[in-house]
Amino acid sequence: MPMNSLKDLYLDQLQDLHSACTQALPVIDELGRAADDKELSQALIQGQNGTAEGIEKIARICGDHGVDPAGEHCKGMQGLVAEARAHGLEESFGDPAVRDAMLITQYQRMMHYAIAGYGCLMAFANRLELDGDAAILQECLDETRQGDEHLTRIAKSGINASAA
């Protein structure tokens, strides 16, 4: 589909973010299962649940606009997922705290990508006066940021010190 308007870009990027979150979902589960720290494991499970909810919300928005949510493949998240698996799951670690620190790093890289996507989409929706879409996207953005901040607190409260 040619990009002739902000609405075209908006719909394209909804599909891209749907793809990104869909690709991230299974690796978040893998990161959660690999975590040694129980609080981290639980936070990653919560992150997985939040990502699944975000996928559903994006799919609903796409449906409201008559667009197939699976119409794009996000190459950016494809790379981040490959990095998360290579560096967080397949790498050899001598200390579980070091692995946990890496798991946080990889998760946060994927979530920062999602945060950027949600923020751009919310700005587009606001400009296009799609108030209902903007409210949903703001909710997704806020929840993703909260999850990111929660993992930062976990890292600062002990994992990073243990890994040092």
N, C-alpha and C positions, 0 to 999 in steps of 0.2 A: 504494500500500500504506500503510495507516495505521501511524503510529509508536506502537506500544503497549508496546514494551520496548527495552531497550538492544540486544538482538539485532537488532530491526528497524532501529534507528538504525545499527548496525554494518554491516548488509548494504546499506543505502541509501548509506552513506558509502563503502563499497568501490566501489560502482558509480560514485559521483561522482568518486572519485579515479581510477578507470579512465578515465573520460571526460576528466578534466583532463589526465592524462598522454598520452592518445591525441591530444588537441588540441595539446598542446605539441610533440609529436614532429616534425611537419614544419617548424615554425618554428625549432626548434633546429638542424635541418639548414640552413635558410636563414641563420641567424645564423653558423653555422660557415663557410659558403661566403662570407659577406660579410666575415669577419674578415681583416684585413691581417696581423696578427701570427701567425706559424706556430704558436707554442706555444698561443695562444688558439684557433686553428682546430682544432688537435688535441684540446684539452681539450673543446671543444664537441662534437666528433665522439664523444669518449668519453662525454660527457653524454648524447648521443643514444642511444648503445648502452645505457647504464645505464637510461635512461628506457624503452627498448623492453623490457629485461629486467624492469623493474618492472611494466610493463603485463602481461607474460606471467604474472608471479607473482600479481598481483591477479586475473587471469582464472582462474588455477588455484584460488585461494582461493574465488572466487565459485562456480566449478563444484563445489567440494567441498560447498558449502552449497545447491546447486541453484538458484542465482541467475544470471540472464543478466548478464554484466559490462557490457553495453551498455545497461542499463536506465535510465540517467540521463544527462542532459546538464548538464555543469558550466558554469554561466553565469559563475562567477568566473574560470575559466581562459579562457573565451571572451573576456572583457574583457582579460585579461593578454596573450593572443596578439595581439589587435588592437592593443594598446599597443606590443608588441614590434615588430610590423610597421611601425606608423606612425612610431615614434621611432627604431628601430634600423635599419630597412631602407629606408623610403621617404623619410626625412629627408635633406636635403642636408648634407654635411659637407665642409669645406675641408681637413681634416686626417684622415688615416686613423687616427691614434692616438685622436682624439676619437671617431670612429665606434666603434673597438674598446672604448673606455671605456663607450660607450652600449650596445654589445652585451652586455658583462658585466653592466651594470645590468639590462637587460631579462631576460637569462637568469636572473640571481639572483632577480628578482622572481617569476618562474615557479617556480623551485626552492624558494623559501621557502614558496610556497603548497603545494607537494608535501610539504615537510618538515612543515608543520602537519598536513596530511592523514594522513601516515604516523604521526606522533606520536599523534594522537587515535585512530586505528584500533588502534594497538598497545596503548594504554591500555584501549580497549574490549575487545580480545581478551584481555588479561590479566585483566580483571574477569570476563569470561565464561568464564574458564579454558580458552580455546582456545590452548593452549600452542604447538602447531605453527604456527598462524596468527601468533601473537605473535612467534615466532622469525623467520619470513619477513618480517614487517613491520619488525622491528628491523633486519634485514639491509638492507632497502630504505631505511630511514631513515638508517642509518649510511653507506651508499653515496651517498645524495643529499647528506648533510652534507659528506662528503669532497669531492665534486665542487664544492660551493659554496665550501668552504675553498680548494680548488685555484684556482678563479677569483679569489678574493680575493688569493691570493699572486701570481698573474699580474698583477693590477691594480697591486698594491703594488710589484712588482719592476721595473716600468718603464712600463707603459702609461699609468698616471695621470700619472707625471712627464713623459712625452712629450706627453701631451695638455694639460698645463699651459702 
